[in-house]
Amino acid sequence: MLGMSRTGLAGAALRVALTALLPLVLPAYYVYKLTTYLLGAVFPEDVAGKVVLITGASSGIGEHLAYEYAKRGAYLALVARREASLREVGDVALGLGSPGVLVLPADVSKPRDCEGFIDDTISYFGRLDHLVNNASIWQVCKFEEIQDVRHLRALMDINFWGHVYPTRLAIPHLRRSRGRIVGVTSNSSYIFIGRNTFYNVKILYSTMHYAEHRRRRNHASEIS
């Protein structure tokens, strides 16, 4: 009985340890899966000479997508708030093979900034082939622990409206080039992550937005 009791305690301790580690492991796993999926979905297309605008390009997934596009010979318009980091990414992208990089410091939560970087991209390159909506921020806390819900506005302004504004402005140019809209989202739309309630809801909302866009696109058959 004592041996069985010890075995049961060891099993329970292992389950507790795995449960505690899960929130730490899952985000990194999701980033890996998402990046792998995006590379597989986008890069069978020959993007050499095409113009790609990436938001949130100063770090993380956006930075590495910029490098992958650069290796394949795409022109890049890189958008983020941190100009110094953005210029570093641009320099690396040029070294990896991009024939031209336009650095556009901007805030995707501001409609005028979005209008500015779309217009600047068209003025500089003359076209737009891919819009990669990647900019996002992260909130880690229980919903009831938030002292002022107004602080959550920034999460929606960047993670949701920061995708909607550029998409609306880019559509006329993407219709002309028969281009693509790439939405960087998350498994959080159907696998909720603990202590990220508002982020999970935002991801679900964004996923519904892209699903509706895809439905309309399939009917119109104009933007691939």
Secondary structure, 3 states (H helix, E strand, C coil): CHHHHHHHHHHHHHHHHHHHHHHHHHHHHHHHHHHHHHHHHHCCCCCCCCEEEEECCCCHHHHHHHHHHHHCCCEEEEEECCHHHHHHHHHHHHHHCCCCEEEEECCCCCHHHHHHHHHHHHHHHCCCCEEEECCCCCCCCCHHHCCCHHHHHHHHHHHCHHHHHHHHHHHHHHHHHCCEEEECCCHHHCCCCCCCHHHHHHHHHHHHHHHHHHHHHHHHCCCC
